[in-house]
Amino acid sequence: MVYYPTIPENIVIHLGPPDSDEMNVTETFPDYIKNVASSEIYPTWPEEALRANILAQISVALNRVYTEFYRSRGYDFDITSSIAYDQSYVYQRDIFENVSRIVDEIFDSYIKRIGVIEPLYAQFCDGVEVTCSGMSQWGSVELAERGLGYFEILRNYYGADIEIVGDVPVANIPESVPPVDLSEGDTGNEVQRIQIQLNRISSNFPGIPKIYPTDGFFDVSTTDAVKKFQEVFGLSPDGIVGRATWYRIQYIYNGVKKLYELNSEGLRVSELPNAFPGDLKEGAESPGVITVQYYLSYIALFVPTVIAPSVDGSFGRGTKDAVVSFQKTYLLDPSGTVDLVTWNRIENTYRGLVSRSPYGFREGLILPFPGRVLREGLEGEDVRALQEYLNYISDTYTSIPKVEADGVFGPSTAAAVEAFKNEFGLPGDPQRVSAQVWNALIRVYDDLYVGNIVDEGQFPGYGVS
């Protein structure tokens, strides 16, 4: 899932108004901007005016992609060619040479307001036949002829609080909707994202209850908020965030924050999910490294092009090679650093694989982390497997109390988890089972289970009669 703007490798353009029957075409992002610029402005304009206008056109297009303006409404394209809705695009038109050169230089840049994240919806008009609250295209020519640079021109129209972001990563941007539906008991960045968004939406629609805390755990209060949101906006109130609910939340959230308007409220860093532990790279040692190693080692069982690293919490050369192999497999920048984009793709890939596998405890079987942090109040086969593992381990480590393996995470299971974590010095909330804790649990279980198997004729370690 992408939280910071990324330049898309390709953009899908609908050749007409949104509801028309016209066809869609796909262009690389630079080629699309070259077409728009060649359709909207004149190559004889001063270069500073050309640069100012092209940056505005890039920002408008990137705003549409970033906010999923059309896709959140159920359309299968990113932007239209209609100037009544977007900006001019003429299919297969000729491109001006100087426009092409400038676009190649700056297509990976965009305008934003200082302190916010989303690309500015840099509205513009010709300034003669049509006027607007954004940039006047012919006015930009006049300012350039007076000696103003492109940034001064942009600040003249959009305000002194703008900045240009450059060297933006270019990537194939997947749709934001998670690969599996979200429901009570799930955890992760996607859950925290909808919690934050629903709380903001509830400021405009007070009937939707607040969620507290917005910690990425899909609890009862999250279910209640989702159900009420679904009721208010005409969706089936099942409390599950599937594709329709996910995109409806995005659509309403972007609307109340005006993210695709010139006077946007602005999306700030504090409103982004924070389960991501920060960039992880060679030399790092942390629980986040263990989680990434664990996820990659499981993914490698199903995806032959992904290398399985050692799960030791140390980001060494082997882990970097594994990360690079994952990034290459999923067409990400093969930097070897686990940034936010890579973290979310690893997490989503892992969860997708786990969701497609049958899940149930069998003696001696090592199950993968279920994809949700286990805690008191949850139920399911993953909880029962946790209880079975704890009970087996407690035969050796008697400080860990026995629990009933009923699949219900109650106080006794919480106490057993806390005792296990104390026994093995594991950090974090003492009664929650993260990927790191699960990995430790199954390693201890596996060591004990395999160690207790007696081969034929082997002394079992105790007297026999």
BALUM-359187 format. One record per residue (C-alpha): residue in one letter; x negated, y, z negated. Coordinates in pm, 1 decimal, padded with zeros to 6 digits. Layout:
BEGIN
{r 'a', {X, Y, Z}};
...
// end
This chain:
BEGIN
{r 'm', {00000.0, 00000.0, 00000.0}};
{r 'v', {-00134.3, 00341.8, 00097.5}};
{r 'y', {-00114.2, 00622.5, -00160.6}};
{r 'y', {-00348.0, 00874.7, 00000.3}};
{r 'p', {-00307.7, 00994.4, 00360.6}};
{r 't', {-00480.8, 00780.1, 00621.4}};
{r 'i', {-00503.0, 00853.4, 00992.3}};
{r 'p', {-00309.7, 00574.9, 01169.5}};
{r 'e', {-00484.6, 00393.9, 01450.2}};
{r 'n', {-00159.5, 00409.9, 01647.0}};
{r 'i', {00162.9, 00605.9, 01630.4}};
{r 'v', {00500.7, 00499.2, 01774.3}};
{r 'i', {00692.1, 00775.6, 01955.6}};
{r 'h', {01061.9, 00762.9, 02042.1}};
{r 'l', {01116.8, 00939.4, 02376.1}};
{r 'g', {01420.6, 01139.3, 02276.1}};
{r 'p', {01633.9, 01234.3, 01975.3}};
{r 'p', {01639.3, 00975.4, 01693.3}};
{r 'd', {01973.4, 00811.3, 01780.4}};
{r 's', {01922.4, 00808.5, 02158.3}};
{r 'd', {01873.2, 00490.6, 02361.0}};
{r 'e', {01537.1, 00605.6, 02494.3}};
{r 'm', {01238.3, 00372.6, 02469.8}};
{r 'n', {00952.3, 00378.2, 02221.0}};
{r 'v', {00589.5, 00411.0, 02329.7}};
{r 't', {00275.2, 00349.6, 02128.7}};
{r 'e', {-00027.8, 00576.6, 02152.9}};
{r 't', {-00350.2, 00600.5, 01959.3}};
{r 'f', {-00319.4, 00889.2, 01715.9}};
{r 'p', {-00580.0, 01107.9, 01895.7}};
{r 'd', {-00413.2, 01048.0, 02234.2}};
{r 'y', {-00076.0, 01144.0, 02089.2}};
{r 'i', {-00216.2, 01470.6, 01949.3}};
{r 'k', {-00386.4, 01546.9, 02283.3}};
{r 'n', {-00052.2, 01503.2, 02458.0}};
{r 'v', {00132.8, 01723.3, 02206.4}};
{r 'a', {-00132.7, 01995.0, 02224.2}};
{r 's', {-00133.9, 01988.6, 02604.7}};
{r 's', {00247.7, 02015.7, 02599.5}};
{r 'e', {00276.9, 02286.4, 02332.4}};
{r 'i', {-00011.0, 02529.2, 02393.2}};
{r 'y', {-00218.4, 02676.0, 02676.4}};
{r 'p', {-00581.0, 02573.7, 02740.2}};
{r 't', {-00672.0, 02936.8, 02814.6}};
{r 'w', {-00601.9, 03044.3, 02456.3}};
{r 'p', {-00899.8, 03135.6, 02234.7}};
{r 'e', {-01060.1, 02828.7, 02082.0}};
{r 'e', {-00983.7, 02937.9, 01724.2}};
{r 'a', {-00613.4, 02959.8, 01812.9}};
{r 'l', {-00631.0, 02616.6, 01976.2}};
{r 'r', {-00791.5, 02466.9, 01665.0}};
{r 'a', {-00534.2, 02626.1, 01433.8}};
{r 'n', {-00244.5, 02492.9, 01642.4}};
{r 'i', {-00392.6, 02145.0, 01680.5}};
{r 'l', {-00447.8, 02116.4, 01304.5}};
{r 'a', {-00082.9, 02211.4, 01249.3}};
{r 'q', {00026.3, 01947.6, 01501.6}};
{r 'i', {-00190.8, 01682.8, 01332.9}};
{r 's', {-00045.1, 01770.1, 00992.5}};
{r 'v', {00315.0, 01756.1, 01116.4}};
{r 'a', {00258.3, 01411.7, 01271.7}};
{r 'l', {00067.8, 01279.4, 00970.7}};
{r 'n', {00342.4, 01406.1, 00737.7}};
{r 'r', {00596.6, 01203.8, 00936.0}};
{r 'v', {00379.4, 00891.6, 00910.8}};
{r 'y', {00284.5, 00937.9, 00544.4}};
{r 't', {00640.0, 00998.6, 00421.8}};
{r 'e', {00777.7, 00725.5, 00653.6}};
{r 'f', {01030.0, 00990.7, 00753.2}};
{r 'y', {01197.5, 00779.6, 01019.9}};
{r 'r', {01110.1, 00430.1, 00901.0}};
{r 's', {01269.1, 00498.1, 00561.2}};
{r 'r', {01590.1, 00567.0, 00755.4}};
{r 'g', {01577.5, 00231.6, 00931.5}};
{r 'y', {01422.1, 00345.2, 01261.0}};
{r 'd', {01140.5, 00149.1, 01424.8}};
{r 'f', {00926.5, 00449.5, 01518.9}};
{r 'd', {00716.6, 00716.2, 01347.7}};
{r 'i', {00813.9, 01033.9, 01533.8}};
{r 't', {01025.6, 01155.3, 01826.5}};
{r 's', {00939.2, 01356.0, 02135.8}};
{r 's', {01232.5, 01589.4, 02076.4}};
{r 'i', {01135.0, 01947.5, 01985.1}};
{r 'a', {01468.7, 01976.0, 01803.2}};
{r 'y', {01331.9, 01726.9, 01547.3}};
{r 'd', {00955.4, 01708.1, 01586.7}};
{r 'q', {00709.5, 01837.4, 01846.9}};
{r 's', {00683.5, 01810.9, 02222.8}};
{r 'y', {00541.1, 01494.6, 02376.5}};
{r 'v', {00555.5, 01429.2, 02751.6}};
{r 'y', {00501.1, 01066.1, 02841.8}};
{r 'q', {00196.5, 01008.4, 03066.8}};
{r 'r', {00123.2, 01376.3, 03116.7}};
{r 'd', {-00224.4, 01510.4, 03208.4}};
{r 'i', {-00445.3, 01625.2, 02922.5}};
{r 'f', {-00645.1, 01948.6, 02922.0}};
{r 'e', {-01019.6, 01889.1, 02898.1}};
{r 'n', {-01093.0, 02144.7, 02625.3}};
{r 'v', {-00793.0, 02025.8, 02423.2}};
{r 's', {-00922.0, 01667.4, 02445.3}};
{r 'r', {-01264.0, 01776.2, 02320.2}};
{r 'i', {-01124.3, 01964.2, 02020.7}};
{r 'v', {-00891.5, 01679.3, 01923.6}};
{r 'd', {-01179.9, 01431.8, 01933.2}};
{r 'e', {-01362.8, 01657.1, 01687.9}};
{r 'i', {-01082.4, 01719.7, 01437.0}};
{r 'f', {-00816.5, 01446.2, 01470.3}};
{r 'd', {-00925.3, 01302.2, 01133.4}};
{r 's', {-00847.9, 01628.6, 00949.8}};
{r 'y', {-00524.9, 01775.3, 00818.9}};
{r 'i', {-00382.1, 02067.5, 00621.9}};
{r 'k', {-00254.8, 02031.5, 00266.9}};
{r 'r', {-00183.4, 02255.1, -00027.9}};
{r 'i', {-00443.5, 02260.9, -00304.5}};
{r 'g', {-00352.7, 02021.0, -00584.3}};
{r 'v', {-00107.6, 01810.3, -00384.0}};
{r 'i', {-00155.5, 01496.3, -00177.5}};
{r 'e', {00078.4, 01484.3, 00120.8}};
{r 'p', {-00015.1, 01645.7, 00454.7}};
{r 'l', {00155.8, 01981.9, 00489.4}};
{r 'y', {00460.7, 01984.1, 00712.6}};
{r 'a', {00300.0, 02271.3, 00903.7}};
{r 'q', {00606.6, 02404.2, 01080.8}};
{r 'f', {00536.3, 02618.8, 01387.4}};
{r 'c', {00724.5, 02783.7, 01674.6}};
{r 'd', {00636.0, 02993.8, 01977.0}};
{r 'g', {00711.2, 03317.7, 01792.7}};
{r 'v', {00875.9, 03476.2, 02095.5}};
{r 'e', {01187.5, 03283.6, 02196.0}};
{r 'v', {01206.8, 03105.1, 01862.1}};
{r 't', {01090.3, 03231.4, 01523.4}};
{r 'c', {01043.6, 03033.0, 01203.6}};
{r 's', {00890.6, 03053.2, 00857.1}};
{r 'g', {00574.3, 02875.7, 00974.2}};
{r 'm', {00310.0, 02961.1, 01229.8}};
{r 's', {00381.2, 03170.6, 01538.9}};
{r 'q', {00189.7, 03010.2, 01825.2}};
{r 'w', {00159.8, 03333.3, 02022.2}};
{r 'g', {00088.4, 03516.4, 01699.0}};
{r 's', {-00206.7, 03283.9, 01642.3}};
{r 'v', {-00344.9, 03392.6, 01979.8}};
{r 'e', {-00324.7, 03756.4, 01879.0}};
{r 'l', {-00501.5, 03686.6, 01550.1}};
{r 'a', {-00777.0, 03490.3, 01727.0}};
{r 'e', {-00827.3, 03776.3, 01970.2}};
{r 'r', {-00873.4, 04004.2, 01668.5}};
{r 'g', {-01161.0, 03782.3, 01555.7}};
{r 'l', {-00995.4, 03558.6, 01292.8}};
{r 'g', {-01118.2, 03199.0, 01259.4}};
{r 'y', {-00881.0, 02903.5, 01268.3}};
{r 'f', {-00869.6, 02869.5, 00887.8}};
{r 'e', {-00794.3, 03239.0, 00843.8}};
{r 'i', {-00514.1, 03204.2, 01099.8}};
{r 'l', {-00367.2, 02910.3, 00912.0}};
{r 'r', {-00387.2, 03088.3, 00576.7}};
{r 'n', {-00215.9, 03390.2, 00731.1}};
{r 'y', {00090.8, 03175.0, 00803.5}};
{r 'y', {00087.6, 02902.0, 00538.7}};
{r 'g', {-00060.6, 03086.6, 00241.7}};
{r 'a', {-00389.5, 03113.1, 00055.9}};
{r 'd', {-00332.2, 02784.5, -00132.0}};
{r 'i', {-00405.9, 02556.1, 00164.1}};
{r 'e', {-00717.4, 02355.5, 00238.7}};
{r 'i', {-00841.4, 02136.1, 00521.2}};
{r 'v', {-00915.5, 01772.2, 00442.1}};
{r 'g', {-01173.2, 01622.0, 00677.6}};
{r 'd', {-01327.3, 01281.6, 00749.3}};
{r 'v', {-01000.3, 01107.9, 00664.6}};
{r 'p', {-01019.6, 00726.8, 00698.3}};
{r 'v', {-00865.6, 00575.8, 01010.9}};
{r 'a', {-00683.6, 00245.8, 00961.1}};
{r 'n', {-00396.2, 00030.7, 01072.5}};
{r 'i', {-00134.2, 00141.9, 00818.9}};
{r 'p', {00108.3, -00131.9, 00708.7}};
{r 'e', {00461.2, -00043.8, 00606.7}};
{r 's', {00486.6, 00043.8, 00239.0}};
{r 'v', {00758.1, -00207.4, 00143.7}};
{r 'p', {00611.1, -00492.1, -00070.5}};
{r 'p', {00592.2, -00837.6, 00090.2}};
{r 'v', {00824.6, -00981.5, -00175.6}};
{r 'd', {01130.4, -00833.8, -00347.8}};
{r 'l', {01070.4, -00668.3, -00685.2}};
{r 's', {01285.3, -00771.8, -00980.8}};
{r 'e', {01283.9, -00789.9, -01358.8}};
{r 'g', {00960.9, -00939.7, -01488.0}};
{r 'd', {00744.9, -00820.8, -01198.6}};
{r 't', {00451.8, -00590.7, -01252.8}};
{r 'g', {00206.3, -00387.8, -01049.0}};
{r 'n', {00152.2, -00065.4, -00860.7}};
{r 'e', {00470.6, -00100.5, -00654.8}};
{r 'v', {00680.5, -00130.8, -00971.2}};
{r 'q', {00516.9, 00174.9, -01123.9}};
{r 'r', {00572.1, 00364.9, -00799.8}};
{r 'i', {00948.1, 00310.0, -00798.0}};
{r 'q', {00969.1, 00385.4, -01171.6}};
{r 'i', {00804.9, 00724.1, -01116.7}};
{r 'q', {01021.4, 00794.3, -00814.6}};
{r 'l', {01347.1, 00692.5, -00981.1}};
{r 'n', {01270.8, 00917.2, -01278.7}};
{r 'r', {01216.7, 01212.2, -01043.2}};
{r 'i', {01534.8, 01130.3, -00850.1}};
{r 's', {01728.6, 01115.9, -01177.4}};
{r 's', {01652.6, 01485.8, -01231.9}};
{r 'n', {01878.0, 01557.5, -00933.0}};
{r 'f', {02117.7, 01268.8, -01000.9}};
{r 'p', {02156.1, 01257.2, -01383.0}};
{r 'g', {02371.2, 00944.4, -01372.5}};
{r 'i', {02056.9, 00742.4, -01306.5}};
{r 'p', {01900.7, 00657.3, -01645.8}};
{r 'k', {01539.2, 00742.3, -01720.5}};
{r 'i', {01277.3, 00467.2, -01732.8}};
{r 'y', {01029.6, 00477.2, -02017.4}};
{r 'p', {00748.4, 00401.6, -02011.5}};
{r 't', {00663.2, 00404.0, -01639.5}};
{r 'd', {00394.8, 00142.4, -01695.3}};
{r 'g', {00441.7, -00086.8, -01397.0}};
{r 'f', {00642.3, -00347.8, -01588.6}};
{r 'f', {00986.2, -00416.2, -01437.4}};
{r 'd', {01185.7, -00428.2, -01760.7}};
{r 'v', {01554.5, -00395.3, -01849.2}};
{r 's', {01548.2, -00015.3, -01827.6}};
{r 't', {01405.7, -00041.6, -01474.8}};
{r 't', {01678.6, -00286.4, -01377.1}};
{r 'd', {01943.6, -00049.5, -01513.9}};
{r 'a', {01798.5, 00245.2, -01321.2}};
{r 'v', {01775.9, 00043.8, -00998.8}};
{r 'k', {02135.9, -00076.8, -01033.5}};
{r 'k', {02265.5, 00275.1, -01093.2}};
{r 'f', {02062.9, 00407.0, -00798.9}};
{r 'q', {02211.1, 00134.2, -00580.5}};
{r 'e', {02563.9, 00224.0, -00695.1}};
{r 'v', {02512.5, 00595.7, -00630.2}};
{r 'f', {02373.8, 00540.7, -00280.7}};
{r 'g', {02605.2, 00267.0, -00157.7}};
{r 'l', {02383.3, -00039.1, -00192.6}};
{r 's', {02465.9, -00372.4, -00352.6}};
{r 'p', {02394.1, -00315.9, -00726.7}};
{r 'd', {02190.5, -00631.0, -00791.1}};
{r 'g', {01898.2, -00459.1, -00964.5}};
{r 'i', {01652.7, -00607.2, -00713.0}};
{r 'v', {01430.2, -00383.2, -00501.5}};
{r 'g', {01439.6, -00539.5, -00158.5}};
{r 'r', {01363.0, -00370.1, 00170.6}};
{r 'a', {01682.4, -00162.1, 00188.7}};
{r 't', {01655.3, -00038.7, -00170.7}};
{r 'w', {01282.0, 00028.5, -00143.3}};
{r 'y', {01321.5, 00250.6, 00162.2}};
{r 'r', {01631.4, 00420.6, 00025.3}};
{r 'i', {01432.3, 00515.9, -00285.6}};
{r 'q', {01152.5, 00653.4, -00065.3}};
{r 'y', {01401.4, 00849.0, 00146.0}};
{r 'i', {01581.3, 01007.8, -00149.6}};
{r 'y', {01257.2, 01075.2, -00338.1}};
{r 'n', {01098.0, 01248.3, -00040.1}};
{r 'g', {01419.2, 01444.8, 00004.9}};
{r 'v', {01445.3, 01577.7, -00350.6}};
{r 'k', {01076.6, 01671.8, -00344.8}};
{r 'k', {01108.3, 01823.8, 00007.1}};
{r 'l', {00791.0, 01644.6, 00114.4}};
{r 'y', {00874.3, 01698.8, 00480.4}};
{r 'e', {00943.2, 02068.4, 00450.8}};
{r 'l', {00712.6, 02368.9, 00453.2}};
{r 'n', {00816.1, 02459.9, 00097.0}};
{r 's', {00749.3, 02109.6, -00038.7}};
{r 'e', {00749.3, 02058.3, -00414.6}};
{r 'g', {00430.2, 01864.7, -00355.8}};
{r 'l', {00323.5, 01512.0, -00443.3}};
{r 'r', {00061.0, 01524.1, -00717.7}};
{r 'v', {-00193.4, 01270.9, -00840.0}};
{r 's', {-00004.6, 01233.0, -01169.2}};
{r 'e', {00288.9, 01092.3, -00972.3}};
{r 'l', {00088.3, 00809.5, -00817.7}};
{r 'p', {00070.1, 00462.0, -00973.1}};
{r 'n', {-00236.1, 00428.3, -01195.9}};
{r 'a', {-00268.3, 00052.1, -01237.1}};
{r 'f', {-00561.2, 00078.1, -00994.4}};
{r 'p', {-00876.9, 00080.6, -01212.7}};
{r 'g', {-01075.9, 00309.0, -00981.2}};
{r 'd', {-01322.0, 00221.8, -00705.2}};
{r 'l', {-01509.2, -00102.1, -00773.4}};
{r 'k', {-01846.6, -00151.5, -00608.8}};
{r 'e', {-02170.4, -00344.3, -00641.9}};
{r 'g', {-02307.1, -00317.1, -00996.2}};
{r 'a', {-01967.9, -00275.6, -01165.6}};
{r 'e', {-01868.4, -00495.5, -01460.0}};
{r 's', {-01510.4, -00473.4, -01585.3}};
{r 'p', {-01179.2, -00657.3, -01621.2}};
{r 'g', {-01083.0, -00507.2, -01285.4}};
{r 'v', {-01375.3, -00689.8, -01123.3}};
{r 'i', {-01255.3, -01018.6, -01274.6}};
{r 't', {-00905.9, -00957.0, -01134.5}};
{r 'v', {-01038.6, -00888.7, -00784.2}};
{r 'q', {-01264.2, -01195.1, -00798.0}};
{r 'y', {-00977.6, -01411.2, -00916.4}};
{r 'y', {-00742.7, -01287.2, -00643.3}};
{r 'l', {-01004.7, -01332.7, -00370.4}};
{r 's', {-01096.0, -01683.4, -00486.5}};
{r 'y', {-00730.1, -01784.2, -00456.5}};
{r 'i', {-00679.2, -01610.8, -00120.3}};
{r 'a', {-00987.1, -01794.7, 00010.2}};
{r 'l', {-00809.4, -02127.3, -00045.0}};
{r 'f', {-00556.7, -02030.9, 00225.1}};
{r 'v', {-00744.8, -01785.1, 00447.6}};
{r 'p', {-01063.1, -01945.0, 00587.0}};
{r 't', {-01221.9, -01613.0, 00688.0}};
{r 'v', {-01220.5, -01489.8, 00326.9}};
{r 'i', {-01518.6, -01588.4, 00110.0}};
{r 'a', {-01450.9, -01700.4, -00248.3}};
{r 'p', {-01663.6, -01513.9, -00506.3}};
{r 's', {-01766.3, -01634.1, -00851.5}};
{r 'v', {-01522.2, -01517.9, -01119.5}};
{r 'd', {-01766.1, -01373.8, -01371.5}};
{r 'g', {-01671.2, -01005.8, -01402.9}};
{r 's', {-01995.5, -00890.2, -01242.4}};
{r 'f', {-01975.6, -00720.3, -00901.5}};
{r 'g', {-02283.3, -00873.1, -00741.6}};
{r 'r', {-02384.5, -00945.7, -00383.9}};
{r 'g', {-02151.4, -01245.8, -00363.1}};
{r 't', {-01850.9, -01037.9, -00464.8}};
{r 'k', {-01942.1, -00766.5, -00214.1}};
{r 'd', {-01964.9, -01027.9, 00062.5}};
{r 'a', {-01623.8, -01161.1, -00040.6}};
{r 'v', {-01472.3, -00811.4, -00036.3}};
{r 'v', {-01621.2, -00738.4, 00306.7}};
{r 's', {-01484.4, -01068.3, 00440.7}};
{r 'f', {-01137.2, -00973.3, 00315.0}};
{r 'q', {-01160.9, -00622.2, 00458.9}};
{r 'k', {-01265.3, -00757.3, 00799.6}};
{r 't', {-00987.7, -01017.1, 00796.0}};
{r 'y', {-00720.9, -00755.8, 00721.6}};
{r 'l', {-00867.9, -00484.4, 00948.5}};
{r 'l', {-00978.6, -00251.3, 00669.6}};
{r 'd', {-01300.4, -00049.8, 00655.4}};
{r 'p', {-01563.6, -00317.6, 00568.6}};
{r 's', {-01735.9, -00099.6, 00310.4}};
{r 'g', {-01766.3, -00366.5, 00042.4}};
{r 't', {-01606.0, -00123.4, -00204.1}};
{r 'v', {-01265.3, -00203.0, -00352.5}};
{r 'd', {-01090.2, 00130.8, -00307.6}};
{r 'l', {-00717.1, 00187.1, -00358.9}};
{r 'v', {-00624.1, 00065.6, -00009.8}};
{r 't', {-00826.1, -00255.5, -00048.2}};
{r 'w', {-00703.8, -00314.9, -00404.7}};
{r 'n', {-00338.9, -00296.0, -00301.5}};
{r 'r', {-00391.2, -00513.6, 00005.3}};
{r 'i', {-00567.3, -00780.4, -00203.0}};
{r 'e', {-00292.1, -00770.6, -00466.7}};
{r 'n', {-00011.3, -00786.3, -00209.6}};
{r 't', {-00179.5, -01070.7, -00018.2}};
{r 'y', {-00224.6, -01268.9, -00338.1}};
{r 'r', {00136.3, -01215.4, -00446.4}};
{r 'g', {00262.7, -01314.2, -00103.4}};
{r 'l', {00069.3, -01642.5, -00114.6}};
{r 'v', {00185.7, -01725.3, -00467.6}};
{r 's', {00549.5, -01652.0, -00380.7}};
{r 'r', {00538.7, -01910.5, -00099.7}};
{r 's', {00396.1, -02189.2, -00316.3}};
{r 'p', {00600.9, -02422.5, -00541.6}};
{r 'y', {00533.0, -02330.5, -00902.5}};
{r 'g', {00566.4, -02577.4, -01188.2}};
{r 'f', {00344.8, -02721.3, -01457.7}};
{r 'r', {00198.8, -03070.7, -01415.4}};
{r 'e', {-00061.2, -03212.3, -01648.4}};
{r 'g', {-00411.6, -03145.5, -01519.9}};
{r 'l', {-00289.9, -02907.5, -01244.9}};
{r 'i', {-00443.8, -02560.7, -01236.2}};
{r 'l', {-00183.7, -02302.5, -01134.7}};
{r 'p', {-00273.2, -01957.1, -00998.8}};
{r 'f', {-00187.9, -01638.7, -01184.7}};
{r 'p', {00185.0, -01594.3, -01110.3}};
{r 'g', {00147.3, -01238.9, -00982.5}};
{r 'r', {00313.3, -01072.0, -01279.7}};
{r 'v', {00175.8, -00985.2, -01622.0}};
{r 'l', {00345.1, -01216.1, -01871.0}};
{r 'r', {00478.4, -01062.8, -02190.7}};
{r 'e', {00749.6, -01103.8, -02450.7}};
{r 'g', {01102.1, -01113.6, -02308.8}};
{r 'l', {01016.2, -01289.1, -01980.3}};
{r 'e', {01134.6, -01633.2, -01875.8}};
{r 'g', {01039.9, -01877.2, -01602.3}};
{r 'e', {00820.8, -02164.1, -01490.2}};
{r 'd', {00512.3, -01947.0, -01521.0}};
{r 'v', {00591.5, -01888.3, -01890.0}};
{r 'r', {00640.0, -02261.2, -01943.0}};
{r 'a', {00303.7, -02331.2, -01776.7}};
{r 'l', {00144.6, -02074.1, -02008.2}};
{r 'q', {00296.3, -02250.1, -02308.9}};
{r 'e', {00178.4, -02592.3, -02191.7}};
{r 'y', {-00175.4, -02464.2, -02142.0}};
{r 'l', {-00176.7, -02301.5, -02486.5}};
{r 'n', {-00047.9, -02618.6, -02653.7}};
{r 'y', {-00317.6, -02832.9, -02494.6}};
{r 'i', {-00591.5, -02587.1, -02591.0}};
{r 's', {-00457.0, -02568.5, -02949.2}};
{r 'd', {-00546.1, -02936.5, -03003.2}};
{r 't', {-00910.4, -02825.0, -02997.0}};
{r 'y', {-00885.8, -02465.3, -03111.3}};
{r 't', {-00660.4, -02500.5, -03412.8}};
{r 's', {-00642.8, -02123.8, -03473.5}};
{r 'i', {-00397.9, -02116.5, -03182.3}};
{r 'p', {-00047.7, -02216.5, -03300.9}};
{r 'k', {00171.6, -02463.4, -03113.2}};
{r 'v', {00476.6, -02327.9, -02932.8}};
{r 'e', {00789.2, -02479.2, -02781.1}};
{r 'a', {00737.4, -02512.9, -02403.8}};
{r 'd', {01082.6, -02382.0, -02314.9}};
{r 'g', {00987.8, -02120.4, -02055.7}};
{r 'v', {01092.4, -01832.6, -02282.7}};
{r 'f', {00824.2, -01584.1, -02388.3}};
{r 'g', {00932.8, -01520.5, -02746.8}};
{r 'p', {00750.6, -01407.6, -03062.7}};
{r 's', {00586.6, -01746.5, -03117.2}};
{r 't', {00438.5, -01744.9, -02765.5}};
{r 'a', {00320.1, -01386.3, -02817.3}};
{r 'a', {00146.8, -01495.7, -03138.7}};
{r 'a', {-00020.1, -01788.3, -02958.9}};
{r 'v', {-00141.1, -01559.4, -02677.8}};
{r 'e', {-00282.6, -01315.4, -02932.4}};
{r 'a', {-00462.4, -01597.9, -03112.0}};
{r 'f', {-00607.9, -01724.9, -02782.4}};
{r 'k', {-00734.6, -01377.7, -02691.3}};
{r 'n', {-00886.6, -01332.7, -03036.6}};
{r 'e', {-01053.4, -01674.0, -03015.4}};
{r 'f', {-01221.2, -01591.0, -02683.1}};
{r 'g', {-01276.8, -01217.6, -02730.9}};
{r 'l', {-01052.9, -01099.8, -02447.8}};
{r 'p', {-00969.6, -00727.4, -02426.6}};
{r 'g', {-00638.8, -00552.4, -02361.6}};
{r 'd', {-00292.8, -00570.0, -02513.7}};
{r 'p', {-00320.5, -00869.4, -02751.7}};
{r 'q', {00011.0, -01023.8, -02646.4}};
{r 'r', {00009.0, -00977.3, -02267.4}};
{r 'v', {-00128.2, -01221.0, -02012.6}};
{r 's', {-00297.6, -01043.9, -01721.1}};
{r 'a', {-00485.3, -01207.8, -01433.5}};
{r 'q', {-00802.9, -01188.5, -01642.2}};
{r 'v', {-00640.4, -01366.1, -01937.5}};
{r 'w', {-00476.3, -01625.6, -01713.4}};
{r 'n', {-00810.3, -01701.0, -01551.1}};
{r 'a', {-00972.3, -01751.4, -01891.8}};
{r 'l', {-00681.2, -01969.2, -02002.7}};
{r 'i', {-00695.7, -02209.3, -01708.9}};
{r 'r', {-01076.1, -02232.1, -01725.6}};
{r 'v', {-01061.5, -02335.4, -02091.4}};
{r 'y', {-00776.5, -02576.8, -02017.5}};
{r 'd', {-00959.5, -02727.3, -01719.7}};
{r 'd', {-01283.3, -02770.8, -01915.7}};
{r 'l', {-01100.5, -02944.0, -02200.2}};
{r 'y', {-00877.7, -03156.6, -01976.1}};
{r 'v', {-01160.2, -03281.2, -01752.2}};
{r 'g', {-01386.5, -03325.3, -02054.5}};
{r 'n', {-01131.1, -03546.4, -02227.4}};
{r 'i', {-01088.3, -03786.2, -01935.7}};
{r 'v', {-01260.3, -04113.7, -02023.1}};
{r 'd', {-01402.0, -04320.3, -01740.5}};
{r 'e', {-01372.0, -04699.7, -01750.2}};
{r 'g', {-01616.5, -04841.1, -02006.9}};
{r 'q', {-01714.2, -04493.8, -02133.4}};
{r 'f', {-01735.6, -04436.7, -02512.9}};
{r 'p', {-01438.8, -04213.5, -02592.5}};
{r 'g', {-01612.3, -04022.9, -02871.9}};
{r 'y', {-01431.5, -04185.6, -03161.5}};
{r 'g', {-01427.4, -04526.2, -03326.8}};
{r 'v', {-01213.5, -04799.2, -03173.5}};
{r 's', {-01088.5, -05120.1, -03334.8}};
// end
